[in-house]
Amino acid sequence: MNPSSMTVRGRLLHLLAGWGSVGLVYFSSDLLQGQGVLLPETALDRAIPYTDAAIWLYLSFFLLIPYAYLAADAPRVRWLARAMALSALACGVVFLLYPTTLAYPPVGDGSAWSTQALRLLQAADSTQNCLPSLHGALTLLCVWALCDKRHLLRSALALVLGVAICYAIIALRRHVSIDLAAGLAVGVAGGMLAKMQLFWALRRTVSIKAAS
């Protein structure tokens, strides 16, 4: 197979490896960690009003991830799976050593779809694992994978959606800005480390082929 191509099955396997490692770390650390430290809101958080309606932008994250694996070039898919796993590992260490939580705003008792969706999210999600924001880290990595000068429209739309998701993370108060900033930093570090791993793996492959 051409190394620059990948079957749908291969892409889905990388999705399972990358995103699956995130789920494993996220939920296992939630079971093993102690009581979380309450994180304060900053002036930036208070400047962004809380709204249940942000749930839809927040949940678009769960469409962005599979789309990134299905649409990005094959080398970027391999990179994305590694970067997600590395970012999850880094976040998991922090979750266990320094568990954190927030003063979550109460969800209203209304029947609006956004309110009902938020109730379901809160019932399924951890009340801890706030710092760093894995939601922010993975959003950054997916936008990174999709940005390509050969696909300018796709790149622009991915960037706009990434910024909107980051806004929704705070507007919905699933994280505060300190969490989000830390998550973005983890995403950058995980992405760079994954690039280095793939670079050295490629060099070893080329050296082996040249020697034979």
C-alpha positions as CSV (number, residue, x, y, z in Angstrom):
1,M,0.0,0.0,0.0
2,N,1.1,3.5,-0.7
3,P,2.3,5.0,2.6
4,S,0.5,8.3,1.7
5,S,-2.9,6.4,1.5
6,M,-5.0,4.5,4.0
7,T,-8.2,2.5,3.9
8,V,-11.3,3.4,5.8
9,R,-10.7,0.4,8.0
10,G,-7.1,1.6,8.8
11,R,-8.4,5.1,9.7
12,L,-11.0,3.6,12.0
13,L,-8.4,1.5,13.7
14,H,-6.3,4.6,14.3
15,L,-9.4,6.4,15.6
16,L,-9.9,3.5,18.0
17,A,-6.3,3.5,19.2
18,G,-6.1,7.3,19.6
19,W,-9.5,8.2,21.0
20,G,-9.8,4.9,22.8
21,S,-6.6,5.6,24.8
22,V,-8.2,9.0,25.8
23,G,-11.3,7.3,27.1
24,L,-9.3,4.7,29.0
25,V,-7.1,7.3,30.7
26,Y,-10.0,9.7,31.4
27,F,-12.4,7.3,33.0
28,S,-9.8,5.1,34.8
29,S,-8.2,8.2,36.4
30,D,-11.6,9.4,37.5
31,L,-12.0,6.1,39.5
32,L,-8.5,6.1,41.0
33,Q,-8.0,9.8,42.0
34,G,-8.7,11.5,45.3
35,Q,-10.8,14.6,46.1
36,G,-10.4,17.3,43.5
37,V,-9.1,20.8,44.3
38,L,-11.6,23.5,43.4
39,L,-10.4,25.8,40.6
40,P,-11.3,29.5,40.7
41,E,-12.8,31.4,37.8
42,T,-10.6,34.2,36.3
43,A,-11.7,37.5,34.9
44,L,-11.7,36.0,31.4
45,D,-14.2,33.3,32.6
46,R,-16.5,35.9,34.1
47,A,-16.4,37.9,30.9
48,I,-17.9,34.9,29.0
49,P,-21.5,34.5,30.1
50,Y,-22.7,31.0,31.0
51,T,-25.3,29.5,28.6
52,D,-26.8,26.1,28.2
53,A,-27.0,26.8,24.4
54,A,-23.3,26.3,24.2
55,I,-23.8,22.6,24.6
56,W,-24.2,22.2,20.8
57,L,-20.9,23.7,20.0
58,Y,-19.3,21.8,22.8
59,L,-20.8,18.5,21.4
60,S,-19.6,19.2,17.9
61,F,-16.2,18.1,19.2
62,F,-17.5,14.5,19.0
63,L,-18.0,15.1,15.2
64,L,-14.7,16.8,14.7
65,I,-12.6,13.9,16.0
66,P,-14.0,11.2,13.7
67,Y,-14.0,13.7,10.8
68,A,-10.3,14.4,11.3
69,Y,-9.4,10.7,11.2
70,L,-11.5,10.2,8.0
71,A,-10.5,13.4,6.1
72,A,-6.8,14.0,7.0
73,D,-3.9,12.7,5.0
74,A,-2.7,9.2,6.0
75,P,0.6,10.4,7.6
76,R,-1.4,12.9,9.7
77,V,-3.9,10.2,10.8
78,R,-0.9,8.1,12.1
79,W,0.4,11.3,13.8
80,L,-3.0,12.2,15.3
81,A,-3.4,8.8,16.9
82,R,0.0,9.0,18.5
83,A,-0.5,12.6,19.6
84,M,-3.8,11.8,21.2
85,A,-2.3,8.9,23.1
86,L,0.6,11.0,24.3
87,S,-1.7,13.9,25.4
88,A,-4.0,11.5,27.2
89,L,-1.0,10.0,29.1
90,A,0.2,13.4,30.1
91,C,-3.2,14.5,31.3
92,G,-3.7,11.2,33.1
93,V,-0.6,11.8,35.2
94,V,-1.9,15.2,36.2
95,F,-5.4,13.9,36.9
96,L,-4.0,11.4,39.4
97,L,-1.4,13.6,41.0
98,Y,-3.4,16.8,41.1
99,P,-7.2,16.1,40.7
100,T,-9.3,19.2,40.1
101,T,-13.0,20.2,40.0
102,L,-15.2,23.2,39.4
103,A,-18.1,25.0,41.0
104,Y,-20.5,23.9,38.2
105,P,-23.5,26.1,37.6
106,P,-26.8,24.4,38.4
107,V,-28.7,23.1,35.4
108,G,-32.2,24.5,35.2
109,D,-35.3,22.3,35.2
110,G,-36.6,23.6,31.9
111,S,-37.5,21.3,28.9
112,A,-35.4,23.0,26.3
113,W,-33.3,20.6,24.2
114,S,-30.1,22.3,25.3
115,T,-30.9,21.9,29.0
116,Q,-31.8,18.3,28.5
117,A,-28.6,17.6,26.6
118,L,-26.6,19.3,29.3
119,R,-28.2,17.1,32.0
120,L,-27.3,14.0,30.0
121,L,-23.7,15.2,29.6
122,Q,-23.4,15.9,33.3
123,A,-24.8,12.5,34.2
124,A,-22.1,10.8,32.0
125,D,-19.1,13.1,32.5
126,S,-16.6,13.3,35.4
127,T,-16.9,16.1,37.9
128,Q,-13.2,16.1,38.1
129,N,-10.4,15.8,35.5
130,C,-10.6,19.5,34.8
131,L,-6.9,20.6,34.6
132,P,-5.6,20.1,31.9
133,S,-8.6,20.2,29.5
134,L,-8.5,17.1,27.3
135,H,-11.4,18.6,25.4
136,G,-9.1,21.5,24.5
137,A,-6.0,19.3,23.7
138,L,-7.9,17.0,21.4
139,T,-9.6,19.9,19.6
140,L,-6.3,21.5,18.9
141,L,-4.8,18.3,17.6
142,C,-7.8,17.6,15.2
143,V,-7.6,21.2,13.8
144,W,-3.9,20.7,13.4
145,A,-4.4,17.5,11.5
146,L,-7.0,19.1,9.2
147,C,-5.1,22.3,8.4
148,D,-3.4,22.0,5.1
149,K,-2.5,24.6,2.5
150,R,-3.9,22.4,-0.2
151,H,-7.3,22.6,1.4
152,L,-7.7,26.2,2.4
153,L,-11.5,26.2,2.9
154,R,-11.4,23.0,5.1
155,S,-8.5,24.5,7.1
156,A,-10.4,27.8,7.7
157,L,-13.6,26.0,8.7
158,A,-11.7,23.6,11.0
159,L,-9.9,26.6,12.7
160,V,-13.2,28.5,13.1
161,L,-14.9,25.4,14.6
162,G,-11.9,24.8,16.9
163,V,-12.1,28.3,18.3
164,A,-15.9,28.0,18.7
165,I,-15.5,24.7,20.6
166,C,-12.9,26.4,22.9
167,Y,-15.4,29.2,23.5
168,A,-18.1,26.8,24.3
169,I,-15.9,24.9,26.8
170,I,-15.9,28.0,28.9
171,A,-19.4,29.3,28.1
172,L,-20.8,25.9,29.3
173,R,-18.4,26.0,32.3
174,R,-17.1,22.5,31.7
175,H,-13.7,24.0,32.2
176,V,-12.3,27.4,33.1
177,S,-9.6,29.3,31.1
178,I,-6.7,27.9,33.2
179,D,-7.8,24.3,32.3
180,L,-8.2,25.3,28.6
181,A,-4.8,27.0,28.4
182,A,-3.2,24.0,30.0
183,G,-5.0,21.6,27.7
184,L,-3.9,23.5,24.6
185,A,-0.3,23.4,25.9
186,V,-0.6,19.7,26.3
187,G,-1.9,19.3,22.8
188,V,1.0,21.3,21.3
189,A,3.5,19.2,23.3
190,G,1.8,15.9,22.4
191,G,1.7,16.9,18.8
192,M,5.4,17.9,18.6
193,L,6.5,14.8,20.5
194,A,4.4,12.6,18.1
195,K,6.1,14.3,15.1
196,M,9.5,13.5,16.6
197,Q,8.6,9.9,17.2
198,L,7.4,9.5,13.6
199,F,10.5,11.3,12.2
200,W,12.9,8.9,14.0
201,A,10.8,5.9,13.1
202,L,10.9,6.9,9.4
203,R,14.7,7.4,9.7
204,R,15.1,3.9,11.1
205,T,13.0,2.4,8.3
206,V,15.1,4.2,5.7
207,S,18.3,3.1,7.3
208,I,17.2,-0.5,7.4
209,K,16.2,-0.5,3.8
210,A,19.5,1.2,2.7
211,A,21.5,-1.4,4.7
212,S,19.6,-4.3,3.0
